[in-house]
């Protein structure tokens, strides 16, 4: 065979191989995507089983704050398992104090579960934060009012009035770490630094002791905030799907994120850089107050050195969704359908989304046109979650 014919044969073989790969590339990618999803789902399922097992251990089977049985919520950064009513108060404290997640409804990784287990559960949390509760102050009970829960939980975690005294006096820094030659600290600097930290902790402990004594003789002062002082009738899980044709707030694009507000609660998505058609697919959870407000959706452009730029807002009326979900929870699907039919013609029901009932769940898909800006839409999916979950 001539060199020319051999070269032509090799080219034909390569072309055939490339054509085969092109024809099967979608199949390969889909298979890889499905494989990754299955692996992720399997890992999350295994992590949830470990978390469920830990939640059933002694001390964790009752709410850390009020003693209600079978708490299904956990403060991921405190390590405390709490009931649905106390979880609403925890949410009002802010995620910097307590980041509340559902044992069953949220996605969990092995690392997340490891962190919760390392914190020690309810017994470890209460031995630290309830070490010295005054005799004249009682912990809330399962049937306590939301005002009593809120007052106790704020004193416990925010004001830290019942904190272990040794915890307050102990130095948060490891002195051994300062003896390392790479630290570059001489003995005089080290001694001054440690003494200043000890004095700070002693003064902080003294202040907390004064607060504790004041709490014994003075009634709780009413807070101006009502974030944790309302009853909750359920939860909504909001999947922020994507944004469409958002406005430009930087030179050529924007770095958008979405903030969801319900009453005094607010949560936000991650920032997606340089994208006017971002895809978040991020699920966020909010408690539903008894007096159901509209769900507010506000979009911002993230800026490093200045205030974040406003990119529009919209509202969703969720009363029809909650009403249908309550009927479903009571086992009355026909009543749920009837309520949806009655609410369909009401002027306050959002016209951009229809509430659907499927698999004993009430869901609403909404495409929201952003107000007070030149352009932009946000697509979200809302599911009402009953308190029993």
N, C-alpha and C positions, 0 to 999 in steps of 0.2 A: 504494500500500500504506500502510495506517495505521501510525502510530508504534507502536501496541500490537502489531500483527502483526510489524512489523520487529524489535521488541525480542524477541518470542517466537522468531523465526527465529534471531536472534543467540545466544540462550540455548541453543537446540537444537544449533547448530553447535559452541558451546563444550563442551557436554555430550558430543557425539560425539567431539570431539577428546580430551577428558579420558578418555573410555572407551577410546579407541584407545591412548592413552599407558599407561593402567593395564594393558591386556591385553598390551602389548608391553614393559612395564618390565623383567620378568625376562629377556626375550631380550636387551634392550639391556645390562643389567647383566652377564649371562653373557658377552655378546660382549666387553664392556669388560674383564672379568676375564680371559677367555681371551687377549685382545690383550695385556694387561699381563704375563701369565705367559709368553707367547711372546716378548715384548720382553725380559723379564728373562732367560729361558733363552738367547735369542740373544746378549745382552750377556755373560752368563757364559761361553758357549761361545767367544766371540771373545777374552775375557780369558784363558781357559785355553789357547787356541792361542798367545797371546803368551808366556804363562808357560812353556809346553812348549818353545817356540822358544828362550827365554832359558836354560832348563835344559840345552839341548843345546850351548850355547856352550862354548868352551874354558875349562876349569877347573870348570865346573858339571856336567860329565858324570861326575865322580867325587865320592864323599862327601867333604865338607870335613874330616871328622874321621878317617876310617879308609881312605879311598881306594876303597871298594867302587864298582863301576861302576853307572851308571844309577840314581842316587838319586831316589826318588819323593816325598820329603818336604822341606819347606822351613821354616826358622825365619823367620816373617814379620817379626819385629822385628830379627833379626840379618842376614838376607839370605843365610843359608847353606843350601845344598842338602845333605841328609844321607840316609843309608840307613835302613832300617827299624830296625835294631838300635841305631844311634846315636840315632834319633828317640825311642826309649823312654827313654834316659838324659836327653835334652833335656826330655822331659815331666816327669821327676822333679825338674828344677831349678825348676819353677814358671813360669807364663806371664810373670812380671815379668822373668825372665831370658831365656827362649826360648819363643815361642809357635809350636808345631809345627802345620802344616797339610799336608794331602795335595795334591799337584799335580793328581791326578786325581779324588779323591773329594769334596773340599770345594768349596763355591761360591766363585768369585772375581769381584771387580768390577775394572773398569779401574783404579780408584784403588788397590786392593790390589796389583795387579801393578806399577803405576807405582812404588809405595813399595819393593817388592822390587828392582826394576831399579835404582832410585836408590842402593840400598845397595851395588851393585856386584858381587854374586855371591861365589862362593867365593874368588876371587883377592884381592878387596878385604878380605874377612873375615879370611883367613889372613895377609895382609900386616900386618894390625893385631894379631891375637890370637896369631900364631905368629912374631912378629918375632925373638924371642930364646929359642928352645928350647935348654936346656943340651945339651951333647954327649952326656952320659950318659943322656939321656931320648929315647926314640923314640916316634913317633906310633903309634897302634894300626894294625893291619893288618886287612883284611877278615875274617880268621879269628881275630882276637884275642878273648880272653875278655871277658865283660861287665864283670868287675872292672877290667881294664886300660882299657877304653873309659871307664868311669865315672870312674876316677881322672884320666885325661887331660882329659876334657871338663870336669870340675869345675875342674881347675887352669886350663884355658884360658879358660873363660867366667865362672866364679864368682869364683875367686881372682885371675884375670887375671895369672898369674905370667909369662906369655910376651909380655906386651903391649909394643907399640912404645914405646920410651922417650920419643920426641918427643911421642907421644900423651899420655903421663903428665905431661910437663912443660908442655905447651901450655895456655894459659888457655882454659877453655871459654866465656868471655864475649867478646863483640866490643867492644873498647875504643872503636871508632868510634861504637857505639850510645850510649855514655855521654857523648859530646861533644854530643849533641843537646840544644838548649836546653830542650826540653819535659821532659827527664829531671829537671831541677831539682837537679842535683848540681854543687857548686862544685869547683874544681880540687883543693882539699885533700882533700875527701871522696873524690873519684874516685881520687886517687893512693893514699890509704890502703886503699881498697877493692881496687884492683888488686894492690897489694903483698900484702895478706892472702891473696888468692886464689892468687897466685904461690907464696907460702910454703906454702899448703895443698897445692898440687899437687906442689911439690918434696918435701915430707915424705911425701906419698902414694907418690911415685916411689921414695923411699928405702926405705919399708916394703916395697914390692913387690920391690925389689932384694934386701932381706934375706930375703924369703920364697923368692925364686928360689935364693939361695945355700943356704938351709936345705934346699931340695928336692933340691939336687945331692948333699948329703952324708947326708941322712936318708931312710929309706924312708917311703913313703906311710903315713900313720896311718889306720887303719881307721875308717870313719865308722860312727856308731851307726845311721844311716839305711840301710835296705836298699832304698830306692825305686828306685835305678838299678842294683842289683846282682843282678838276676834276668834270666833269659832270657825272651823274649816269644815266644809261639806264634801270635799273630795280633792282630787288633784287633776291637773291637766299635763299631759306630756305633749310638748310641741316639737315637731321636727321642722327645723328651719331648712327648707330644701335648697332654694337658690334665689338669686337676684337676677333681674332682667333689665338691661339698658339703664343701669344706674348712672347718676350724674357724675361729671368730672369735678373733683375737688383739688387735685394736685395739678401738675403741669399738663399731663396727658391722660392720666387715669386716676384711680382712687384706691385706697386700702380699706375696704369696707368691713364692718362688723354690724351685727344686729343686736339690739337690746330689747328684751321682752319685759313688760311691766304689767303686774296685776295687783291692784291695790297698792300697798307699800312695798311689795316685793319686786325685785328686778334681777334678771340674769342676762348674760350675754354670750354670744358665740365667739369663736376665735376670729382673728383678723386674717383676711386673705389679701395678699399684696397684689397691686397692679392689675386689678380685674374689675371690669364693669358688668360682667355676667358671672359672678362667683357662684360656686356650688359648695354649700356647707354640708348638707345632710347631717346636721347636728341636732341631737335630741336634748331638750332642756325640760326641767320639771318645775311646776309652780303649784302652791296650795291655793284652793278656791275658797275665798271668804264666803260667809253665809249671805251677806249682801253682795251679790255677784256683780263686780264691775266689768267693763269691757277689757279685753286684752289689747294692750297698746304695743305696737311694733314700731320701733324707731331705728333708723339706720344712720351710722356715723362713719366718717373717714378718719382713720387713726393717724395722728400726727405725733412725732417724737418730741418736738420742742415747743409746740403751741397747743391750744385747746383743740380737741377733736372737732372736725367740721360736720355740720348737720347735713344729712342727705335725704331727709324726708321721713314721714311717719304715716301710720294708718291705724285703724281700730277694728277689732272683730268682736261682735256681740256673741257671747258664748252661753247665754241663758238657755237657748233651745237645746244645745248640746248637753248641758248639765241636766236639764229636765228629762231628756230622753235617757240619759245614762242612769239616773235615779230609778226610772221605771224599769229599766233592764235589770238593775241590781236587785230590785224586789221581785224579779222573775216574771214581769208582765210585759212581754214583747208587744202585745197588741196595744196596750196603753201607751207604750213608747211611740209606736207608729201614729197613734191618734194625736199625741202631743205635737209631733212633728208636723202633721197635717194642719193642726190649729195654728201653729207658729209660723207656717210658711207665708201667710199673707200679712203678718204683722210688720209695720213699717220699720221697727227697730232691729229686725233680724237681718244680718248681713246678706246681701244679695249675691255676693261674689262666691259664696261657698254653700254647698248643700250638705246637711247632716245625713250621714248614712249609718245604717245599723247592719253589722256583720259580725258573726262569731261572738254574739253577746257583748259586743263593744259598740260604743257610739263614737264615730269619727267624723271629722269635718276637714275637707280639703279647700283651701282658700287661696285665691290669687288676688293680692292686694295692690291696688294702684297707690303709690306713695303721694301724699299730699304736700303742698307748699314747696314743691320743686318742679323743675322743668320736665323730668321724666323719671321712670323707674317703677318696677314692680317687685314684689316679694312673694314667693310661693311658700306656703307653710301647710303642714298637716297637723291637726289637733286631735288628740284622743283623750277622752274623759276617763279617769281611773277612779274606781270606787274606793272608799276608805278601807274596805275589807282586804285589799291586796297589800 
